[in-house]
Amino acid sequence: MSTCQHRHKMSITSFIAIGTLVFTISAARSAWAVSPDIPRIQAGAEKGSVQEEIELAAAYFMGRGVDRDEKQAAYWYEKAANSGDPAAQRQIGYFYTAGIGVERDPERAARWFERAIAGGLVSAKVNLGVAYLWGMGVPKDESQAAKLFQEAAAKGSGSGACYLGNLYYFGIGVSKNAVEARRWYEMGSKLHDPRAKHNLALMLSGEQNPSSKERAVKLLRESAKAGFVPARHQLGLFLLRNPDLANSPQEPIADLEEAAEAGVWKSSVVLGILARDGVRMPKDATAAYYHFRVAAVQGGDAAARLLANDLRSLTNSLAQAQIDKQNANAADWLMAHKVALEYLFENGEDRSEFPAFGLESPEKDVHAGLLLTKPLKQGTGDATRSNP
């Protein structure tokens, strides 16, 4: 990914150019409108009800009706998995992959994925495919990963089609082929996979004809509505660049604010640029400094380096009291947003299926699985520093 940056400050044009096909998993969250009946669920689980073992595990993992306890979540998922439930087998496999409630054990995770597949759970093929892709618990075999993704897609898995599209886009385990990548993204989109819609939209957004741009916006809106946070970020960027496609002048701002709230530091950067330059909002150096500071603590070293010149310039134009206040506000923001979310659902919306893995190297400490929460990495300094 290339970053276009002026010597002294970034422009909105240069930042929009950063958009590219990058696939990560950071976190997911779901909310329930009604609290579960924990005594009933606990009693059923203790009597060996597999369904209630799963419900109790989910309650412990999300802190829904009980204190959040990853070890208890893992315990009850593994009980259900040992009883032969394929969905629980996939879930405990993810726990062993990510080290949630148990010690990390990629080999054990792969065995659970294999058992889930044997039990007929197609989506587990995506998990096992990524294990083969990176050699996590199984020998590294990119061709086998592609085979598993293709088998999953053939059985109706939109995520399988999407990840196969990723392989073709990057040329991993298969010959690099943008046409094939697009074909698989199209299939994943037809199978209602939010990530496939997002990736297809990014390919379309580079085309100049109006129909491609209109379709890109439609796909991004659908992906964002399905809870995929990166689509919300990309939608905001695309509508800034193509304001005639926005439903209202404030739509791109609202999209970027939602993505920033979910932990997308690049959305915070764009909001900072808009406030700094007075684009789509009043020119406000204090607000710009705040958004840049939040982005710096959200995005770690890469963000801190990218924003160093802008923060330094704004520091010179603001009073020390204003700087101190916004640094404190950024620190408070980080305390309240300790995870970056990749999927975000509306209250009351319960989802049984979440993404299996992100297509990223395990060397980057990428966790993968269902309902993953991952702490944000701190920047080069804490959020209270006056001089970045």
C-alpha positions in Angstrom: 0.0 0.0 0.0 1.4 3.3 -1.0 0.8 6.5 1.0 0.8 9.8 -0.8 1.8 12.6 1.6 2.8 16.2 1.2 5.9 17.2 3.0 4.1 19.2 5.6 0.5 17.9 5.6 -1.7 15.4 4.1 -4.5 16.3 1.7 -7.9 14.6 1.4 -7.1 13.7 -2.2 -3.9 12.0 -1.2 -5.5 10.1 1.6 -8.4 8.9 -0.5 -5.8 7.4 -2.8 -4.6 5.1 0.0 -7.7 2.9 -0.5 -6.7 -0.6 -1.7 -7.6 -4.2 -1.3 -6.5 -5.1 2.2 -8.1 -7.9 4.2 -7.8 -8.0 8.0 -9.7 -9.3 10.9 -9.7 -7.2 14.1 -12.9 -7.7 16.0 -16.6 -8.4 15.9 -19.5 -7.6 18.2 -23.1 -8.5 18.4 -25.8 -7.3 20.8 -29.0 -8.9 22.1 -32.1 -7.0 23.0 -33.2 -9.6 25.6 -31.0 -10.8 28.5 -30.8 -14.6 28.6 -32.3 -16.7 31.4 -29.0 -17.8 32.8 -30.4 -20.1 35.6 -32.4 -22.1 33.1 -29.5 -22.2 30.6 -27.0 -23.2 33.3 -29.3 -26.0 34.6 -29.8 -27.4 31.1 -26.1 -27.2 30.3 -25.2 -29.1 33.5 -27.6 -31.8 32.5 -25.8 -32.2 29.2 -28.0 -30.2 26.8 -25.7 -29.4 23.9 -27.8 -26.4 22.8 -27.7 -24.9 26.3 -24.0 -25.6 26.6 -23.6 -23.5 23.5 -25.9 -20.7 24.8 -24.0 -20.7 28.1 -20.7 -20.5 26.4 -21.9 -17.6 24.3 -23.2 -15.8 27.3 -19.9 -16.1 29.1 -17.9 -15.0 26.0 -20.0 -11.9 25.5 -20.7 -11.1 29.2 -24.4 -11.5 28.5 -26.3 -12.1 31.8 -23.0 -13.1 33.5 -19.6 -11.6 34.0 -17.5 -12.1 30.9 -15.3 -15.1 31.3 -13.3 -16.5 28.4 -12.2 -19.7 30.2 -15.8 -20.6 31.0 -16.8 -19.8 27.4 -14.1 -22.2 26.2 -15.1 -24.8 28.7 -18.7 -25.0 27.6 -17.9 -24.7 23.9 -15.5 -27.7 24.3 -18.1 -29.7 26.1 -20.6 -29.1 23.3 -17.8 -29.9 20.7 -17.0 -33.2 22.4 -20.7 -34.0 22.2 -20.4 -33.7 18.4 -21.9 -30.3 17.6 -20.1 -29.1 14.4 -20.7 -25.4 15.2 -19.2 -25.7 18.6 -16.3 -27.7 17.1 -15.6 -24.8 14.8 -15.9 -22.3 17.6 -13.5 -24.1 20.0 -11.1 -24.5 17.1 -11.1 -20.8 16.7 -10.5 -20.4 20.5 -7.4 -22.7 20.2 -6.3 -20.7 17.1 -6.6 -17.3 18.9 -5.7 -18.4 22.4 -9.0 -17.3 23.9 -9.8 -19.0 27.2 -7.2 -21.7 26.4 -3.6 -21.8 25.5 -3.0 -21.4 21.8 -2.7 -24.7 20.1 -2.9 -24.5 16.3 -2.7 -28.3 15.8 -5.6 -28.9 18.1 -7.5 -26.1 16.4 -7.0 -27.8 13.0 -8.3 -31.1 14.3 -11.4 -29.4 15.6 -11.9 -27.8 12.2 -11.5 -31.2 10.5 -14.1 -32.7 12.9 -16.5 -29.8 12.1 -16.1 -30.5 8.4 -16.7 -34.2 8.9 -19.9 -33.2 10.8 -21.1 -31.4 7.7 -20.2 -27.8 8.6 -19.1 -26.2 5.3 -18.0 -22.9 6.9 -15.3 -24.8 8.8 -13.5 -25.4 5.5 -12.8 -21.7 5.4 -11.1 -21.9 8.8 -9.1 -25.0 7.8 -8.2 -23.4 4.5 -6.6 -20.4 6.2 -4.8 -22.8 8.5 -3.3 -24.4 5.4 -2.6 -21.0 3.9 -0.3 -20.0 6.7 0.8 -23.4 8.0 -1.0 -23.0 11.3 -1.2 -26.4 12.9 -0.9 -28.1 9.5 1.8 -28.1 6.8 1.7 -24.9 4.8 -0.1 -25.7 1.5 -1.5 -22.8 -0.4 -3.0 -25.1 -3.1 -4.9 -27.0 -0.4 -6.1 -23.8 1.0 -7.5 -22.8 -2.4 -9.1 -26.2 -2.8 -10.9 -25.9 0.5 -12.1 -22.4 -0.3 -13.4 -23.6 -3.6 -15.2 -26.5 -2.0 -16.8 -24.2 0.5 -17.9 -21.8 -2.2 -19.3 -24.7 -4.2 -21.5 -25.6 -1.2 -22.8 -22.0 -0.9 -20.2 -20.3 1.3 -19.9 -16.7 0.4 -16.9 -16.3 2.6 -15.2 -19.2 0.8 -15.8 -17.5 -2.5 -14.5 -14.2 -1.1 -11.3 -15.8 0.2 -10.7 -17.6 -3.0 -11.1 -14.2 -4.8 -8.4 -12.9 -2.4 -6.0 -15.6 -3.5 -6.5 -14.8 -7.1 -6.2 -11.1 -6.5 -2.9 -11.5 -4.7 -1.7 -14.6 -6.6 -1.4 -16.8 -3.5 -1.6 -20.6 -4.2 -3.0 -19.8 -7.7 -1.9 -17.6 -10.6 -2.6 -14.0 -10.0 -5.7 -13.1 -12.0 -7.8 -10.1 -11.4 -10.6 -11.4 -13.7 -10.8 -14.6 -11.7 -10.7 -12.6 -8.5 -13.6 -10.5 -9.6 -15.6 -13.6 -10.7 -15.3 -15.1 -7.2 -16.1 -11.8 -5.5 -19.2 -11.7 -7.7 -20.1 -15.1 -6.5 -19.5 -14.2 -2.9 -21.7 -11.1 -3.4 -24.5 -13.2 -4.8 -24.2 -15.4 -1.7 -24.6 -12.3 0.4 -21.1 -12.2 1.9 -20.4 -8.6 3.1 -16.6 -8.9 2.7 -17.1 -10.0 -1.0 -19.3 -7.1 -1.6 -16.8 -4.7 -0.1 -13.9 -6.2 -2.2 -15.9 -6.2 -5.4 -16.9 -2.6 -4.7 -13.2 -1.6 -4.4 -12.5 -3.1 -7.8 -15.4 -1.4 -9.4 -14.5 2.0 -7.8 -11.4 2.2 -9.9 -13.5 2.1 -13.1 -14.5 5.4 -14.7 -17.9 4.6 -16.1 -20.9 5.9 -14.0 -22.6 2.5 -13.8 -19.6 0.9 -12.1 -19.5 3.8 -9.5 -23.2 3.5 -8.8 -22.9 -0.2 -8.3 -19.8 0.2 -6.1 -21.8 2.6 -3.8 -24.7 0.1 -3.8 -22.4 -2.8 -2.8 -20.7 -0.7 -0.1 -24.0 0.3 1.4 -25.2 -3.3 1.5 -21.9 -4.4 3.1 -22.0 -1.6 5.6 -25.6 -2.4 6.5 -24.6 -6.0 7.1 -22.2 -4.7 9.7 -18.9 -4.8 7.9 -17.1 -1.8 9.3 -14.4 -1.4 6.5 -17.2 -1.0 4.1 -18.5 1.9 6.1 -15.1 3.6 5.9 -14.8 3.0 2.2 -18.3 4.3 1.6 -17.5 7.5 3.4 -14.3 7.9 1.3 -16.0 7.1 -2.0 -18.9 9.5 -1.4 -16.5 12.3 -0.6 -14.9 11.7 -4.0 -18.3 11.3 -5.7 -20.7 13.6 -3.8 -23.4 13.3 -6.5 -23.9 9.7 -5.3 -24.5 10.6 -1.7 -28.0 10.6 -0.3 -27.2 13.8 1.6 -24.2 16.1 2.1 -23.8 14.6 5.6 -23.8 10.9 4.6 -20.0 10.6 4.0 -19.3 12.3 7.3 -21.7 10.1 9.2 -20.1 7.0 7.6 -16.6 8.1 8.6 -17.7 8.9 12.1 -19.3 5.5 12.6 -16.2 3.8 11.2 -13.9 5.9 13.4 -16.0 5.0 16.4 -15.6 1.3 15.6 -11.8 1.7 15.5 -10.9 2.5 11.9 -8.0 5.0 12.4 -7.9 6.0 8.8 -11.5 7.3 9.2 -10.2 9.5 12.1 -7.5 10.8 9.8 -10.0 11.8 7.1 -12.2 13.5 9.7 -9.1 15.4 10.9 -8.3 16.5 7.3 -11.9 17.7 6.7 -11.9 19.7 10.0 -8.4 21.1 9.3 -9.3 22.3 5.8 -13.0 23.2 6.4 -14.3 20.6 3.9 -17.9 19.5 4.5 -17.7 21.0 8.0 -16.5 24.2 9.6 -12.8 24.7 9.7 -11.7 23.8 13.2 -8.0 23.3 14.2 -9.0 22.0 17.6 -11.3 19.3 16.1 -8.6 18.5 13.6 -6.0 18.0 16.3 -8.4 15.8 18.3 -9.2 13.5 15.3 -5.5 13.2 14.3 -4.6 12.4 17.9 -7.2 9.7 18.2 -6.0 8.3 14.9 -2.4 8.3 16.2 -3.3 6.3 19.3 -5.7 4.0 17.2 -3.2 3.2 14.5 0.0 2.7 16.3 3.4 3.5 14.8 2.3 3.7 11.2 -0.4 6.3 12.1 1.9 8.3 14.3 4.5 8.6 11.5 1.9 9.5 9.0 0.4 12.3 11.2 3.6 13.6 12.8 3.8 16.7 10.5 0.1 17.6 10.8 0.1 17.2 14.6 3.3 19.3 14.9 1.8 22.0 12.7 -1.4 22.1 14.7 0.4 22.1 18.0 2.1 25.3 16.9 -1.2 27.0 16.1 -3.1 26.0 19.3 -2.8 27.1 22.9 -1.3 24.7 25.3 -4.6 24.4 27.3 -6.4 23.3 24.1 -3.7 20.8 23.3 -3.8 19.3 26.8 -7.6 19.1 26.7 -7.6 17.3 23.4 -4.8 14.9 24.4 -6.9 14.0 27.5 -10.0 13.6 25.3 -8.0 11.2 23.0 -6.8 9.3 26.1 -10.4 9.0 27.3 -11.5 7.8 23.9 -8.9 5.0 23.9 -10.0 3.8 27.3 -13.5 3.5 26.0 -12.6 1.8 22.8 -10.1 -0.9 23.6 -11.1 -3.1 20.7 -11.2 -2.4 17.0 -14.4 -3.8 15.5 -14.7 -5.3 12.1 -18.3 -6.3 12.4 -20.8 -4.2 14.2 -24.5 -5.0 14.4 -27.5 -3.1 15.6 -29.0 -3.7 19.0 -31.3 -6.8 19.0 -29.7 -8.3 15.9 -28.4 -11.8 16.7 -26.0 -13.4 14.2 -25.2 -17.1 14.2 -22.4 -16.8 11.6 -19.4 -14.5 11.7 -16.3 -14.4 9.6 -13.9 -17.2 10.0 -10.5 -15.7 9.3 -8.8 -12.7 7.8 -6.3 -13.2 5.0 -3.3 -12.0 6.9 0.0 -13.5 7.9 0.1 -14.9 11.4 3.4 -13.2 11.9 1.4 -10.0 12.2 -0.4 -11.4 15.2 -3.7 -11.5 13.5 -6.3 -13.4 15.5 -9.1 -15.2 13.6 -12.5 -16.6 14.2 -15.9 -15.9 15.6 -16.6 -12.8 17.7 -12.9 -11.9 18.2 -12.0 -9.0 20.3 -8.4 -7.7 19.9 -6.9 -4.8 21.8 -5.8 -1.8 19.8 -2.1 -1.3 19.6 -0.8 1.9 21.3 1.1 4.5 19.3 4.6 5.6 19.8 3.6 7.5 22.9 0.6 7.6 25.1 -2.4 9.8 24.3 -1.4 12.5 26.8 1.8 13.6 25.1 1.7 17.2 24.1 4.3 16.9 21.4 3.9 13.8 19.1 
